């Protein structure tokens, strides 16, 4: 459970970690609640996809790329 310590923020190059007090985060909080209970935990860092920087700030990313199927985990 998050205790708002901020330790994870520098590890997220896409600046995707936001406080849960931000506007319009309900969708993301619902997704996180659902899938964090179902998907395997990731405890080891991996290289980001080669095209990750190309998608920074891209509109419609979620609709285009999201899959409810879990990845492989560690």
Phi and psi restraints in degrees (range 20) as a CNS / XPLOR table:
assign (resid 1 and name C) (resid 2 and name N)
       (resid 2 and name CA) (resid 2 and name C) 1.0 -71.2 20.0 2
assign (resid 2 and name N) (resid 2 and name CA)
       (resid 2 and name C) (resid 3 and name N) 1.0 134.3 20.0 2
assign (resid 2 and name C) (resid 3 and name N)
       (resid 3 and name CA) (resid 3 and name C) 1.0 -114.4 20.0 2
assign (resid 3 and name N) (resid 3 and name CA)
       (resid 3 and name C) (resid 4 and name N) 1.0 17.4 20.0 2
assign (resid 3 and name C) (resid 4 and name N)
       (resid 4 and name CA) (resid 4 and name C) 1.0 55.6 20.0 2
assign (resid 4 and name N) (resid 4 and name CA)
       (resid 4 and name C) (resid 5 and name N) 1.0 41.5 20.0 2
assign (resid 4 and name C) (resid 5 and name N)
       (resid 5 and name CA) (resid 5 and name C) 1.0 -84.6 20.0 2
assign (resid 5 and name N) (resid 5 and name CA)
       (resid 5 and name C) (resid 6 and name N) 1.0 -19.9 20.0 2
assign (resid 5 and name C) (resid 6 and name N)
       (resid 6 and name CA) (resid 6 and name C) 1.0 85.1 20.0 2
assign (resid 6 and name N) (resid 6 and name CA)
       (resid 6 and name C) (resid 7 and name N) 1.0 -0.8 20.0 2
assign (resid 6 and name C) (resid 7 and name N)
       (resid 7 and name CA) (resid 7 and name C) 1.0 -60.3 20.0 2
assign (resid 7 and name N) (resid 7 and name CA)
       (resid 7 and name C) (resid 8 and name N) 1.0 -34.8 20.0 2
assign (resid 7 and name C) (resid 8 and name N)
       (resid 8 and name CA) (resid 8 and name C) 1.0 -78.7 20.0 2
assign (resid 8 and name N) (resid 8 and name CA)
       (resid 8 and name C) (resid 9 and name N) 1.0 -20.2 20.0 2
assign (resid 8 and name C) (resid 9 and name N)
       (resid 9 and name CA) (resid 9 and name C) 1.0 -58.8 20.0 2
assign (resid 9 and name N) (resid 9 and name CA)
       (resid 9 and name C) (resid 10 and name N) 1.0 -45.5 20.0 2
assign (resid 9 and name C) (resid 10 and name N)
       (resid 10 and name CA) (resid 10 and name C) 1.0 -67.3 20.0 2
assign (resid 10 and name N) (resid 10 and name CA)
       (resid 10 and name C) (resid 11 and name N) 1.0 -19.5 20.0 2
assign (resid 10 and name C) (resid 11 and name N)
       (resid 11 and name CA) (resid 11 and name C) 1.0 -81.2 20.0 2
assign (resid 11 and name N) (resid 11 and name CA)
       (resid 11 and name C) (resid 12 and name N) 1.0 -7.3 20.0 2
assign (resid 11 and name C) (resid 12 and name N)
       (resid 12 and name CA) (resid 12 and name C) 1.0 -107.2 20.0 2
assign (resid 12 and name N) (resid 12 and name CA)
       (resid 12 and name C) (resid 13 and name N) 1.0 95.1 20.0 2
assign (resid 12 and name C) (resid 13 and name N)
       (resid 13 and name CA) (resid 13 and name C) 1.0 -65.5 20.0 2
assign (resid 13 and name N) (resid 13 and name CA)
       (resid 13 and name C) (resid 14 and name N) 1.0 -20.9 20.0 2
assign (resid 13 and name C) (resid 14 and name N)
       (resid 14 and name CA) (resid 14 and name C) 1.0 -86.9 20.0 2
assign (resid 14 and name N) (resid 14 and name CA)
       (resid 14 and name C) (resid 15 and name N) 1.0 1.9 20.0 2
assign (resid 14 and name C) (resid 15 and name N)
       (resid 15 and name CA) (resid 15 and name C) 1.0 53.0 20.0 2
assign (resid 15 and name N) (resid 15 and name CA)
       (resid 15 and name C) (resid 16 and name N) 1.0 44.7 20.0 2
assign (resid 15 and name C) (resid 16 and name N)
       (resid 16 and name CA) (resid 16 and name C) 1.0 -90.6 20.0 2
assign (resid 16 and name N) (resid 16 and name CA)
       (resid 16 and name C) (resid 17 and name N) 1.0 -6.3 20.0 2
assign (resid 16 and name C) (resid 17 and name N)
       (resid 17 and name CA) (resid 17 and name C) 1.0 -91.4 20.0 2
assign (resid 17 and name N) (resid 17 and name CA)
       (resid 17 and name C) (resid 18 and name N) 1.0 116.2 20.0 2
assign (resid 17 and name C) (resid 18 and name N)
       (resid 18 and name CA) (resid 18 and name C) 1.0 -125.5 20.0 2
assign (resid 18 and name N) (resid 18 and name CA)
       (resid 18 and name C) (resid 19 and name N) 1.0 152.5 20.0 2
assign (resid 18 and name C) (resid 19 and name N)
       (resid 19 and name CA) (resid 19 and name C) 1.0 -66.0 20.0 2
assign (resid 19 and name N) (resid 19 and name CA)
       (resid 19 and name C) (resid 20 and name N) 1.0 148.3 20.0 2
assign (resid 19 and name C) (resid 20 and name N)
       (resid 20 and name CA) (resid 20 and name C) 1.0 -74.1 20.0 2
assign (resid 20 and name N) (resid 20 and name CA)
       (resid 20 and name C) (resid 21 and name N) 1.0 7.4 20.0 2
assign (resid 20 and name C) (resid 21 and name N)
       (resid 21 and name CA) (resid 21 and name C) 1.0 -95.6 20.0 2
assign (resid 21 and name N) (resid 21 and name CA)
       (resid 21 and name C) (resid 22 and name N) 1.0 -4.2 20.0 2
assign (resid 21 and name C) (resid 22 and name N)
       (resid 22 and name CA) (resid 22 and name C) 1.0 -64.2 20.0 2
assign (resid 22 and name N) (resid 22 and name CA)
       (resid 22 and name C) (resid 23 and name N) 1.0 150.7 20.0 2
assign (resid 22 and name C) (resid 23 and name N)
       (resid 23 and name CA) (resid 23 and name C) 1.0 -68.1 20.0 2
assign (resid 23 and name N) (resid 23 and name CA)
       (resid 23 and name C) (resid 24 and name N) 1.0 150.2 20.0 2
assign (resid 23 and name C) (resid 24 and name N)
       (resid 24 and name CA) (resid 24 and name C) 1.0 62.1 20.0 2
assign (resid 24 and name N) (resid 24 and name CA)
       (resid 24 and name C) (resid 25 and name N) 1.0 31.3 20.0 2
assign (resid 24 and name C) (resid 25 and name N)
       (resid 25 and name CA) (resid 25 and name C) 1.0 -98.7 20.0 2
assign (resid 25 and name N) (resid 25 and name CA)
       (resid 25 and name C) (resid 26 and name N) 1.0 1.9 20.0 2
assign (resid 25 and name C) (resid 26 and name N)
       (resid 26 and name CA) (resid 26 and name C) 1.0 -55.6 20.0 2
assign (resid 26 and name N) (resid 26 and name CA)
       (resid 26 and name C) (resid 27 and name N) 1.0 -44.6 20.0 2
assign (resid 26 and name C) (resid 27 and name N)
       (resid 27 and name CA) (resid 27 and name C) 1.0 -57.0 20.0 2
assign (resid 27 and name N) (resid 27 and name CA)
       (resid 27 and name C) (resid 28 and name N) 1.0 -45.1 20.0 2
assign (resid 27 and name C) (resid 28 and name N)
       (resid 28 and name CA) (resid 28 and name C) 1.0 -71.0 20.0 2
assign (resid 28 and name N) (resid 28 and name CA)
       (resid 28 and name C) (resid 29 and name N) 1.0 -37.2 20.0 2
assign (resid 28 and name C) (resid 29 and name N)
       (resid 29 and name CA) (resid 29 and name C) 1.0 -65.4 20.0 2
assign (resid 29 and name N) (resid 29 and name CA)
       (resid 29 and name C) (resid 30 and name N) 1.0 -40.2 20.0 2
assign (resid 29 and name C) (resid 30 and name N)
       (resid 30 and name CA) (resid 30 and name C) 1.0 -63.8 20.0 2
assign (resid 30 and name N) (resid 30 and name CA)
       (resid 30 and name C) (resid 31 and name N) 1.0 -44.9 20.0 2
assign (resid 30 and name C) (resid 31 and name N)
       (resid 31 and name CA) (resid 31 and name C) 1.0 -62.1 20.0 2
assign (resid 31 and name N) (resid 31 and name CA)
       (resid 31 and name C) (resid 32 and name N) 1.0 -44.3 20.0 2
assign (resid 31 and name C) (resid 32 and name N)
       (resid 32 and name CA) (resid 32 and name C) 1.0 -63.2 20.0 2
assign (resid 32 and name N) (resid 32 and name CA)
       (resid 32 and name C) (resid 33 and name N) 1.0 -43.2 20.0 2
assign (resid 32 and name C) (resid 33 and name N)
       (resid 33 and name CA) (resid 33 and name C) 1.0 -60.7 20.0 2
assign (resid 33 and name N) (resid 33 and name CA)
       (resid 33 and name C) (resid 34 and name N) 1.0 -46.6 20.0 2
assign (resid 33 and name C) (resid 34 and name N)
       (resid 34 and name CA) (resid 34 and name C) 1.0 -66.5 20.0 2
assign (resid 34 and name N) (resid 34 and name CA)
       (resid 34 and name C) (resid 35 and name N) 1.0 -54.8 20.0 2
assign (resid 34 and name C) (resid 35 and name N)
       (resid 35 and name CA) (resid 35 and name C) 1.0 -81.3 20.0 2
assign (resid 35 and name N) (resid 35 and name CA)
       (resid 35 and name C) (resid 36 and name N) 1.0 -24.1 20.0 2
assign (resid 35 and name C) (resid 36 and name N)
       (resid 36 and name CA) (resid 36 and name C) 1.0 -68.1 20.0 2
assign (resid 36 and name N) (resid 36 and name CA)
       (resid 36 and name C) (resid 37 and name N) 1.0 -24.7 20.0 2
assign (resid 36 and name C) (resid 37 and name N)
       (resid 37 and name CA) (resid 37 and name C) 1.0 -80.8 20.0 2
assign (resid 37 and name N) (resid 37 and name CA)
       (resid 37 and name C) (resid 38 and name N) 1.0 -23.4 20.0 2
assign (resid 37 and name C) (resid 38 and name N)
       (resid 38 and name CA) (resid 38 and name C) 1.0 -102.0 20.0 2
assign (resid 38 and name N) (resid 38 and name CA)
       (resid 38 and name C) (resid 39 and name N) 1.0 -36.8 20.0 2
assign (resid 38 and name C) (resid 39 and name N)
       (resid 39 and name CA) (resid 39 and name C) 1.0 -84.6 20.0 2
assign (resid 39 and name N) (resid 39 and name CA)
       (resid 39 and name C) (resid 40 and name N) 1.0 155.6 20.0 2
assign (resid 39 and name C) (resid 40 and name N)
       (resid 40 and name CA) (resid 40 and name C) 1.0 -68.7 20.0 2
assign (resid 40 and name N) (resid 40 and name CA)
       (resid 40 and name C) (resid 41 and name N) 1.0 150.5 20.0 2
assign (resid 40 and name C) (resid 41 and name N)
       (resid 41 and name CA) (resid 41 and name C) 1.0 -73.3 20.0 2
assign (resid 41 and name N) (resid 41 and name CA)
       (resid 41 and name C) (resid 42 and name N) 1.0 148.1 20.0 2
assign (resid 41 and name C) (resid 42 and name N)
       (resid 42 and name CA) (resid 42 and name C) 1.0 -107.9 20.0 2
assign (resid 42 and name N) (resid 42 and name CA)
       (resid 42 and name C) (resid 43 and name N) 1.0 117.9 20.0 2
assign (resid 42 and name C) (resid 43 and name N)
       (resid 43 and name CA) (resid 43 and name C) 1.0 -117.3 20.0 2
assign (resid 43 and name N) (resid 43 and name CA)
       (resid 43 and name C) (resid 44 and name N) 1.0 -4.1 20.0 2
assign (resid 43 and name C) (resid 44 and name N)
       (resid 44 and name CA) (resid 44 and name C) 1.0 -126.1 20.0 2
assign (resid 44 and name N) (resid 44 and name CA)
       (resid 44 and name C) (resid 45 and name N) 1.0 136.9 20.0 2
assign (resid 44 and name C) (resid 45 and name N)
       (resid 45 and name CA) (resid 45 and name C) 1.0 -72.0 20.0 2
assign (resid 45 and name N) (resid 45 and name CA)
       (resid 45 and name C) (resid 46 and name N) 1.0 141.6 20.0 2
assign (resid 45 and name C) (resid 46 and name N)
       (resid 46 and name CA) (resid 46 and name C) 1.0 -127.1 20.0 2
assign (resid 46 and name N) (resid 46 and name CA)
       (resid 46 and name C) (resid 47 and name N) 1.0 164.8 20.0 2
assign (resid 46 and name C) (resid 47 and name N)
       (resid 47 and name CA) (resid 47 and name C) 1.0 -68.8 20.0 2
assign (resid 47 and name N) (resid 47 and name CA)
       (resid 47 and name C) (resid 48 and name N) 1.0 140.2 20.0 2
assign (resid 47 and name C) (resid 48 and name N)
       (resid 48 and name CA) (resid 48 and name C) 1.0 -69.5 20.0 2
assign (resid 48 and name N) (resid 48 and name CA)
       (resid 48 and name C) (resid 49 and name N) 1.0 161.5 20.0 2
assign (resid 48 and name C) (resid 49 and name N)
       (resid 49 and name CA) (resid 49 and name C) 1.0 -56.2 20.0 2
assign (resid 49 and name N) (resid 49 and name CA)
       (resid 49 and name C) (resid 50 and name N) 1.0 147.7 20.0 2
assign (resid 49 and name C) (resid 50 and name N)
       (resid 50 and name CA) (resid 50 and name C) 1.0 -58.1 20.0 2
assign (resid 50 and name N) (resid 50 and name CA)
       (resid 50 and name C) (resid 51 and name N) 1.0 -30.0 20.0 2
assign (resid 50 and name C) (resid 51 and name N)
       (resid 51 and name CA) (resid 51 and name C) 1.0 -99.2 20.0 2
assign (resid 51 and name N) (resid 51 and name CA)
       (resid 51 and name C) (resid 52 and name N) 1.0 16.8 20.0 2
assign (resid 51 and name C) (resid 52 and name N)
       (resid 52 and name CA) (resid 52 and name C) 1.0 -56.7 20.0 2
assign (resid 52 and name N) (resid 52 and name CA)
       (resid 52 and name C) (resid 53 and name N) 1.0 -44.9 20.0 2
assign (resid 52 and name C) (resid 53 and name N)
       (resid 53 and name CA) (resid 53 and name C) 1.0 -64.4 20.0 2
assign (resid 53 and name N) (resid 53 and name CA)
       (resid 53 and name C) (resid 54 and name N) 1.0 -29.5 20.0 2
assign (resid 53 and name C) (resid 54 and name N)
       (resid 54 and name CA) (resid 54 and name C) 1.0 -65.1 20.0 2
assign (resid 54 and name N) (resid 54 and name CA)
       (resid 54 and name C) (resid 55 and name N) 1.0 -24.3 20.0 2
assign (resid 54 and name C) (resid 55 and name N)
       (resid 55 and name CA) (resid 55 and name C) 1.0 -99.7 20.0 2
assign (resid 55 and name N) (resid 55 and name CA)
       (resid 55 and name C) (resid 56 and name N) 1.0 -1.2 20.0 2
assign (resid 55 and name C) (resid 56 and name N)
       (resid 56 and name CA) (resid 56 and name C) 1.0 -59.6 20.0 2
assign (resid 56 and name N) (resid 56 and name CA)
       (resid 56 and name C) (resid 57 and name N) 1.0 126.7 20.0 2
assign (resid 56 and name C) (resid 57 and name N)
       (resid 57 and name CA) (resid 57 and name C) 1.0 76.6 20.0 2
assign (resid 57 and name N) (resid 57 and name CA)
       (resid 57 and name C) (resid 58 and name N) 1.0 2.6 20.0 2
assign (resid 57 and name C) (resid 58 and name N)
       (resid 58 and name CA) (resid 58 and name C) 1.0 -66.9 20.0 2
assign (resid 58 and name N) (resid 58 and name CA)
       (resid 58 and name C) (resid 59 and name N) 1.0 133.3 20.0 2
assign (resid 58 and name C) (resid 59 and name N)
       (resid 59 and name CA) (resid 59 and name C) 1.0 -76.6 20.0 2
assign (resid 59 and name N) (resid 59 and name CA)
       (resid 59 and name C) (resid 60 and name N) 1.0 144.0 20.0 2
assign (resid 59 and name C) (resid 60 and name N)
       (resid 60 and name CA) (resid 60 and name C) 1.0 75.2 20.0 2
assign (resid 60 and name N) (resid 60 and name CA)
       (resid 60 and name C) (resid 61 and name N) 1.0 14.7 20.0 2
assign (resid 60 and name C) (resid 61 and name N)
       (resid 61 and name CA) (resid 61 and name C) 1.0 -58.7 20.0 2
assign (resid 61 and name N) (resid 61 and name CA)
       (resid 61 and name C) (resid 62 and name N) 1.0 -45.0 20.0 2
assign (resid 61 and name C) (resid 62 and name N)
       (resid 62 and name CA) (resid 62 and name C) 1.0 -59.1 20.0 2
assign (resid 62 and name N) (resid 62 and name CA)
       (resid 62 and name C) (resid 63 and name N) 1.0 -51.6 20.0 2
assign (resid 62 and name C) (resid 63 and name N)
       (resid 63 and name CA) (resid 63 and name C) 1.0 -62.2 20.0 2
assign (resid 63 and name N) (resid 63 and name CA)
       (resid 63 and name C) (resid 64 and name N) 1.0 -32.7 20.0 2
assign (resid 63 and name C) (resid 64 and name N)
       (resid 64 and name CA) (resid 64 and name C) 1.0 -80.2 20.0 2
assign (resid 64 and name N) (resid 64 and name CA)
       (resid 64 and name C) (resid 65 and name N) 1.0 -37.4 20.0 2
assign (resid 64 and name C) (resid 65 and name N)
       (resid 65 and name CA) (resid 65 and name C) 1.0 -116.1 20.0 2
assign (resid 65 and name N) (resid 65 and name CA)
       (resid 65 and name C) (resid 66 and name N) 1.0 -19.6 20.0 2
assign (resid 65 and name C) (resid 66 and name N)
       (resid 66 and name CA) (resid 66 and name C) 1.0 -65.3 20.0 2
assign (resid 66 and name N) (resid 66 and name CA)
       (resid 66 and name C) (resid 67 and name N) 1.0 138.0 20.0 2
assign (resid 66 and name C) (resid 67 and name N)
       (resid 67 and name CA) (resid 67 and name C) 1.0 -132.0 20.0 2
assign (resid 67 and name N) (resid 67 and name CA)
       (resid 67 and name C) (resid 68 and name N) 1.0 135.1 20.0 2
assign (resid 67 and name C) (resid 68 and name N)
       (resid 68 and name CA) (resid 68 and name C) 1.0 -74.3 20.0 2
assign (resid 68 and name N) (resid 68 and name CA)
       (resid 68 and name C) (resid 69 and name N) 1.0 -6.4 20.0 2
assign (resid 68 and name C) (resid 69 and name N)
       (resid 69 and name CA) (resid 69 and name C) 1.0 -78.1 20.0 2
assign (resid 69 and name N) (resid 69 and name CA)
       (resid 69 and name C) (resid 70 and name N) 1.0 130.8 20.0 2
assign (resid 69 and name C) (resid 70 and name N)
       (resid 70 and name CA) (resid 70 and name C) 1.0 -69.9 20.0 2
assign (resid 70 and name N) (resid 70 and name CA)
       (resid 70 and name C) (resid 71 and name N) 1.0 153.0 20.0 2
assign (resid 70 and name C) (resid 71 and name N)
       (resid 71 and name CA) (resid 71 and name C) 1.0 -76.8 20.0 2
assign (resid 71 and name N) (resid 71 and name CA)
       (resid 71 and name C) (resid 72 and name N) 1.0 -170.6 20.0 2
assign (resid 71 and name C) (resid 72 and name N)
       (resid 72 and name CA) (resid 72 and name C) 1.0 -79.1 20.0 2
assign (resid 72 and name N) (resid 72 and name CA)
       (resid 72 and name C) (resid 73 and name N) 1.0 -11.9 20.0 2
assign (resid 72 and name C) (resid 73 and name N)
       (resid 73 and name CA) (resid 73 and name C) 1.0 73.9 20.0 2
assign (resid 73 and name N) (resid 73 and name CA)
       (resid 73 and name C) (resid 74 and name N) 1.0 -144.4 20.0 2
